[in-house]
């Protein structure tokens, strides 16, 4: 049974890496996150310590 040439292994590896990267990019950009335009106000809560 003949084995694959090293160039074929390299092209197969590059094909798998490209498919993996395209899959990740499509998954990342397929979900649009809502943009929050409200400003965040920090209001500290005052705690009365009873010693």
BARO-207691 format. One record per residue: chain; x, y, z of N, C-alpha, C in turn; residue number from 1. Coordinates in steps of 0.05 Angstrom, whole numbers. Each point is the difference from the previous one (the first is absolute). Example, Ala and Ser with C-alpha at 12.3 -4.5 7.8 and 13.67 -1.06 7.14 Angstrom:
<atoms>
+--------+--------+--------+--------+--------+--------+--------+--------+--------+--------+-----+
: chaine :    n.x :    n.y :    n.z :   ca.x :   ca.y :   ca.z :    c.x :    c.y :    c.z : num :
+--------+--------+--------+--------+--------+--------+--------+--------+--------+--------+-----+
:      A :    264 :   -114 :    156 :    -18 :     24 :      0 :     18 :     24 :      0 :   1 :
:      A :     -7 :     21 :    -14 :     16 :     24 :      1 :    -15 :     22 :     14 :   2 :
+--------+--------+--------+--------+--------+--------+--------+--------+--------+--------+-----+
</atoms>
This chain:
<atoms>
+--------+--------+--------+--------+--------+--------+--------+--------+--------+--------+-----+
: chaine :    n.x :    n.y :    n.z :   ca.x :   ca.y :   ca.z :    c.x :    c.y :    c.z : num :
+--------+--------+--------+--------+--------+--------+--------+--------+--------+--------+-----+
:      A :     17 :    -24 :      0 :    -17 :     24 :      0 :     18 :     25 :      0 :   1 :
:      A :     -3 :     17 :    -20 :     18 :     24 :     -1 :     -8 :     20 :     22 :   2 :
:      A :     20 :     13 :     10 :     -4 :     21 :     20 :     -3 :     27 :    -13 :   3 :
:      A :    -12 :     19 :     15 :     -3 :     27 :    -11 :     27 :     14 :      1 :   4 :
:      A :      5 :     16 :    -20 :     24 :     16 :     -1 :     -1 :     22 :     21 :   5 :
:      A :     23 :      9 :     10 :      0 :     22 :     20 :    -15 :     25 :     -9 :   6 :
:      A :      1 :      6 :    -25 :    -14 :     23 :    -10 :    -30 :     -3 :      3 :   7 :
:      A :    -10 :    -24 :     -4 :    -28 :     -6 :      4 :     -8 :      3 :     29 :   8 :
:      A :     18 :     -9 :     18 :     -6 :      3 :     29 :     -1 :     29 :      7 :   9 :
:      A :     18 :     16 :    -11 :      0 :     28 :      6 :    -25 :     14 :    -10 :  10 :
:      A :     -8 :     -6 :    -24 :    -24 :     12 :    -11 :    -25 :     -9 :     15 :  11 :
:      A :     -1 :    -25 :      9 :    -22 :     -9 :     16 :     -1 :     14 :     27 :  12 :
:      A :     23 :      4 :     12 :      2 :     15 :     26 :    -10 :     29 :     -4 :  13 :
:      A :      9 :     13 :    -21 :     -8 :     27 :     -5 :    -30 :      2 :     -6 :  14 :
:      A :    -11 :    -19 :    -14 :    -29 :      0 :     -5 :    -15 :     -3 :     26 :  15 :
:      A :      9 :    -18 :     18 :    -14 :     -3 :     26 :      2 :     25 :     17 :  16 :
:      A :     23 :     13 :      0 :      4 :     24 :     16 :    -18 :     23 :    -12 :  17 :
:      A :     -2 :      2 :    -26 :    -17 :     21 :    -12 :    -29 :     -5 :      6 :  18 :
:      A :     -9 :    -25 :     -1 :    -28 :     -6 :      6 :     -5 :      6 :     30 :  19 :
:      A :     19 :     -6 :     17 :     -3 :      6 :     29 :     -2 :     30 :      4 :  20 :
:      A :     17 :     15 :    -13 :      0 :     29 :      4 :    -26 :     13 :    -11 :  21 :
:      A :     -9 :     -9 :    -23 :    -25 :     11 :    -11 :    -23 :     -7 :     17 :  22 :
:      A :     -1 :    -24 :     11 :    -21 :     -9 :     18 :     -1 :     18 :     25 :  23 :
:      A :     24 :      6 :     12 :      1 :     17 :     23 :     -8 :     29 :     -6 :  24 :
:      A :      8 :     10 :    -22 :     -7 :     28 :     -7 :    -30 :      2 :     -5 :  25 :
:      A :    -12 :    -19 :    -14 :    -29 :      0 :     -5 :    -15 :     -2 :     26 :  26 :
:      A :      9 :    -16 :     19 :    -14 :     -3 :     25 :      3 :     26 :     17 :  27 :
:      A :     23 :     13 :     -2 :      4 :     24 :     16 :    -17 :     23 :    -10 :  28 :
:      A :     -2 :      4 :    -26 :    -14 :     22 :    -11 :    -29 :     -5 :     -7 :  29 :
:      A :    -10 :    -24 :      6 :    -28 :     -6 :     -6 :    -19 :     11 :     21 :  30 :
:      A :     10 :      5 :     24 :    -17 :     10 :     22 :      6 :     30 :      4 :  31 :
:      A :    -20 :     16 :     -3 :      3 :     29 :      4 :     -8 :      7 :     28 :  32 :
:      A :     18 :     12 :     15 :     -6 :      8 :     27 :    -13 :     27 :      0 :  33 :
:      A :    -21 :      4 :     17 :    -13 :     26 :      1 :     19 :     21 :     12 :  34 :
:      A :      0 :     23 :    -11 :     17 :     22 :      9 :    -15 :     15 :     22 :  35 :
:      A :     12 :      2 :     23 :    -13 :     14 :     22 :      9 :     30 :     -2 :  36 :
:      A :    -19 :     17 :     -4 :      6 :     29 :     -2 :     -4 :     14 :     26 :  37 :
:      A :    -10 :    -13 :     20 :     -4 :     13 :     26 :     26 :      2 :     15 :  38 :
:      A :      3 :     22 :     13 :     25 :      3 :     16 :     -5 :    -13 :     27 :  39 :
:      A :     21 :    -13 :     10 :     -1 :    -14 :     25 :      5 :     19 :     23 :  40 :
:      A :    -19 :      0 :     19 :      4 :     17 :     24 :      7 :    -18 :     24 :  41 :
:      A :     21 :      7 :     13 :      9 :    -14 :     23 :    -11 :     13 :     25 :  42 :
:      A :    -17 :    -14 :     15 :    -11 :     11 :     24 :      7 :    -19 :     23 :  43 :
:      A :     20 :      8 :     16 :      7 :    -17 :     23 :    -21 :     -1 :     21 :  44 :
:      A :     -4 :    -23 :     11 :    -20 :     -3 :     21 :     13 :      6 :     27 :  45 :
:      A :    -13 :     16 :     16 :     11 :      7 :     26 :    -10 :    -22 :     20 :  46 :
:      A :     20 :    -11 :     14 :     -6 :    -21 :     19 :      4 :     12 :     28 :  47 :
:      A :    -20 :     -2 :     17 :      2 :      9 :     28 :     10 :    -24 :     17 :  48 :
:      A :     25 :      2 :      9 :     11 :    -21 :     16 :     -9 :      4 :     29 :  49 :
:      A :    -11 :    -20 :     12 :     -9 :      1 :     28 :     19 :    -17 :     17 :  50 :
:      A :     18 :     14 :     13 :     20 :    -14 :     16 :    -10 :     -5 :     28 :  51 :
+--------+--------+--------+--------+--------+--------+--------+--------+--------+--------+-----+
</atoms>
